[in-house]
Structures are given as C-alpha cells and as structure tokens.
C-alpha cells in the first residue's frame, strides 16, 4: 500500500530587527513594462505557477537578494521571466502594505518602463501583453501598481521625450499623434496636436518632407534629444491634453 502524504502548509514568513520589532520578511522588485500595441497601451504579464495566487497573472518580478540592488533584481527577473533584455527602468514607488502578500510582510519596489512591444518574442516565452484597461485577474496588489504606473507614464507624456524610442528617427505628425493617442488613451484634434507638440520644445521640424508619395508631402520631425528622459519640461499639461482628458480612444 502506498503511503498517504499530507500536503504541507507554508507558515507565514516573519522577521524581527535588532530591537525586537517586527520587520519585513523579504523584499521584491516588480517591473511595470508598458508598450503601445494595436492602438492601445498594454502591460507585460506572466502567469504564476505556484502559490500564492497560482494561475493568476502578475508583473514579472521577484525576490531581491543581498548581492544586487533592487533595480538589478527587476531587470534580472524581467529577462528571466520574459526574455526581454536590458531596458531603462524608472523607479515608480515602494509598496509596503503589511497585507499585500499573504506570505508575510514583503514590501515591493516597483519600476516603470515604456518599450517597443515587438521586443517580446511571444513564440519563445509565456509572457503576454494585456490592455492596461482590461487586465486579467491579478496577483498581490499588482492592479494598483499597474494603475499607478499608467498614471505616471501618462502624466509624463507631454513633459518629456519618453516616447523617443517608439518613433523613427525622422517621423511625421500623424505618426506621433497615433503613438500619443495609444499611450494616453485619448484622441487629439490633428492641428491642435501638431501645434502643442511643436510648442512643447520636445520635437523640431527638420525642414525635410516625405518623398515619393502622392499628394502634399508630410513634414518630417525629430526629437531634440534622442536619449529617453523622464524629467519635467512644462509647468502644466498642454491645452490639447486638457481638452481631450475625458475622451477615451475607441
């Protein structure tokens, strides 16, 4: 007769500091990887295969270790779980609610990146893109983290050149407008969009036009700085963004 085995339950993780007070039992790093895809903003998720939340989708993060900084953990876990290589990660926020993880008090430091969706080789990974406004059931507090990441990204869109890597070196205003609409989730009136983007100081006209196409040739633009930067550039949202703030992309 076979031996009947009893499933072992994991005891909650806990820890105390040198003064005897409760302390975090561990720390995780979670990258929020966003990308425009098919006209909408998407987030990169992986499906958990172990407890807690087995079967649910989550951000591709994990536990830190003493040999690396949290941002290194976020990058390592991103590559291990999705195959996506090195990306620029902006620190988003620390999430330390004692009840965010059923295993114990385990804070997480979240990081944010905006990338080209095509860098994910879906045939080689189980990671998948999901629309940020229609995610599957998520593990932990990852719904909150994603929501905060989307808010941060959209708040920076008109203040910085974070979209620089998602457009060709030379691009037209319609190309830029479609990208900004996908990221922001709003539609812009074309002439207002062009005026506001020119006034932002983020882009400049090159004096060149698209050649070899019928009709009036479109002017070509370029970003003033090619390296992505998340720093603020304006004191308030441009008029085109304020006017379209409640218009959702269909």
N, C-alpha and C positions, 0 to 999 in steps of 0.2 A: 504494500500500500504506500502511496506517496505521502510525503509529509505535507500537511496543510500549513501554508505560510500565512502569516498575518501581516497585512500591509503596515509599514511603519509610518507614523505621522511625524512630520518635522516640527520640532519645538521652535517657537519664535526666537529669532536672533536678538540678543541684547548685549549691552556692554556698559561699563561704568568707567568714568575717568578717575584720575589720581585722587580727586577729592571725594570720591564715593558717590557722585551724582550720575544719574542716567546719561548715557552718551549715545550718539549714533552707532549702530552696529555695523555700518558699512556705508559706502557712497558709490553712486553710479554716475555715469555720464551719458547723456542722451542727445544725439544729433537730430535736429529737425531739418530734413533735407527737402526743400521745395523746388518745384520746377513748373513752368508753363507747359501745358500739353493739351493739344486739341482745343485750344481757345480757353482753357480753364487752368487755375492754379491747382497743382497736385502735391501730395506729400508721399514720401517714400516710407513704406512699412514692411515689416517682416512678421510672419506668423509664429507665435510661440509654440514650442513643442514640449514644454514642461511646466509644472506648477511653479508659481501660481498663475492663473489665467491661461492654462494650456488651451490652445486652439484659438485664442484671441490674437488680434493683430497689435503690434506695438512699434515704437520707434526702435531703430537698430542700435541700441546702446547696451551697456552692461557695467559690471562692477569695475571700479578702479583698483589699481594695485600700487604698492609703495614705490615701484620703480619708474612710474610715469606720472606726468601731470594729467589732470582731468581732460584737457583738450586733446592730449595724445591718446587717452583711452577712447574718447569719442571718435577720433579718426581711425584708430585701430579696429574698433568694433564695427564701424561703418564698412570698412574694407572686408573684414572677416565675414560679415553677415550679408553683404550686398554685392561685393566685388567692385564697388565704386572706389577709385583711387583718391589721392590727396585732393582735398577741396579746401577753400578758405572758410574757416568756421568763426563766426562772430558769437561771443558769449551772449546768451539770451537772459537767463535768470536761474536762480537757485530755488528748488522746490523742496521744502523741508517739513511739510505737514507730517506729524508723527504717525498718521494713519494712512499715508499714501501707499504704503506697501504692506501687505498682510504678513510678510516675513519678519517685520520689525521696523524700528526707526531707521530708515535708509534714505537720506536726502539724495537728490539728484541735481547735477549741474547740467543745464540744457544749453545746446549750441545751435546756431542757425546758419544755414547756407542756402543760396539760390544757385541752381546749376542747370545745365542743359539736360533734359530728360533722356537724350539719346546716349548718354554715357553709361546708362544702365543696360547691361546685356541680359534681357529678360529670359533668353533661352539658356543662360548659364547660372541663374540664381532663382531663389524662391521669393525674393523681394519683389514688391509690386507697387505701382503708382495708384493712388486713390485721390479723387477730388477732395479738396480740403473742406468743402461744404457738404460732403456726403461720405464720410468715412465709415468703415465697418465698426462693429463693437470693439472697443479698445481696452487694453490692459492698463492697470495703475491709474495715474492721473494724466495719461498721455493726451486725452482730448483737450484738457486745459492747456497743456504745454504747446500743443499744435495751434490752438486758438491764439495764444499769446505770441507765438512765432509769426503767424499770419498777420496779426495786428502790427507787430514790429516791422515786418517787411513792407507792408502797405504804407505804413507811416513814413518809411524812409524813401519810398519810390521817387517822390518828387524833390527830395532833398539831396540825393546822392546818385552816383553812377553805378549802383549795384547791378544794373541790367547790362552793363557793358559787354560781358562775355556772351550774351544771348543774341546779339545782333552782329551782322557782318561788320568789318572794319569801316566800310562805307555803306550807308543804309538810307532808305527813303523814309519820309514821314509816315506813309501808310504802314510800312514795316514796323516802325517804332510804335505807332498807335495800336496796332494789333497786339504787340507784346505788352504794352502798358495796360491794355484792357484785360488781357488774360490774367495778369498779376493782380490788378486792382479789383477786378470783378465789376467794373462799371464801364459804360460806353461813353466815349468822348466825341463831341462835335468836331469834325476834322480841322476846320480853320482855327477854332479856339485851341485845340490841342497843339497845332503847329506853333501858334503864337506863344503859348505858355512854355513849351519846351525850348523854344529859342530864347525866351526871356530868362529861363532858369539858369543859363550860363553853363549847363552841363554839356550841351552839344553846340556845334558850329557848322555853318554851311561851308562846303569845300570849294564851291564855285564850279563843280563838275555836275554832270547830269547823266542819267541812264541812257546809254546809246543802243541803237539797233532795235528800238521798239516803236510801234506806230503811235500816233497821237503826240500830245505835248510831253516832252521828256521830263521825268521827275528829277528834282534836285537831289543831290547826294549830301548827306551829313556825316559827321563823325563826332565821337565823344572827345572832349577836350583833354581828358585824362583816361588812358586805357587801362590802368590798374584799378580794380574794384575798390571803392572806398565807401564806408558807411557813415561818414561824418556829415553833419548837417550843413546845408548850403543856404536855406531860406528861413525866414522868421515865421512864415505861416504857409499853409497849403495854397497852391496856385488857384486862381478863380475857376479854372476848368475842373479841378479836382473837387472843390467845394460844391460847384453846381451839380456835379454828377454823383455826389456822395451816396445818394439813395437809389441810384439807377443800377440794378443788377444786370449783369450780362446774361442774356438768354442762351 
